[in-house]
Amino acid sequence: MRQKILRFATRLRHGADAIAAIMLAVMFISFLVTVLFRYVFNLPAGWASELSTVMWIWLVLFGAAFTLRERDEIRFDILYSNVRPSIRRVMAMIFSIGIVSLFLISLPAVYDYVTFMKVQDTSYLHIRFDWLYSIYVIFCVAIIIRYVWIGIRAALGHDPMARSDIIKEEERRG
């Protein structure tokens, strides 16, 4: 059963990576179109510039929510990596409680603001701002779930630093 769950999670991760790669490709191509239209054809290409910006927003938030792993995050872990595993677990629980609390407190206001933004749309592509920024609500929910999971695992006795080594070993096996 555990192997099936790991395979399913791996497929989800690969799917999320593929979606992020597509967004990056669209962003890059629209950037090239912007440069081509502006400097070669001397024509405006606001739509391409706007598409590049939209893809950047979605890529950053989607990537942080679904493709970025805990071990990939940049952090100052001089203290964190040099303490005993039991202290690291306590630190992980405290940090998780803080992150989950802050995101849960902000979530209703975030949702209200994003849904309020339906009254405006982008200049060239006419994408409603509530659709454009809906990725932030998804990002918030994904972060809440991720840090609840991290906190629970730390409370159950799993060392957060050792967890990344387990993931690396599982990925090497296949």
Buried (B, 14 or more C-beta within 10 A) or exposed (E): EEEEEBEEEEEEBEEBEEBBEEBBEBBEBBBEBBEEBBEEEEEEBEBBBBBBBBBBBBBBBBBBBBBBEBEEEEEEEEEBEEBEBEEBBBBBBEBBEEBBEBBEEEBEEBBEBBEEBEEEBBEBBEBBBBBBBBBBBBBBBBBBEBBBEBBEBBEEEBBBBEBBEEBEEEEEEE
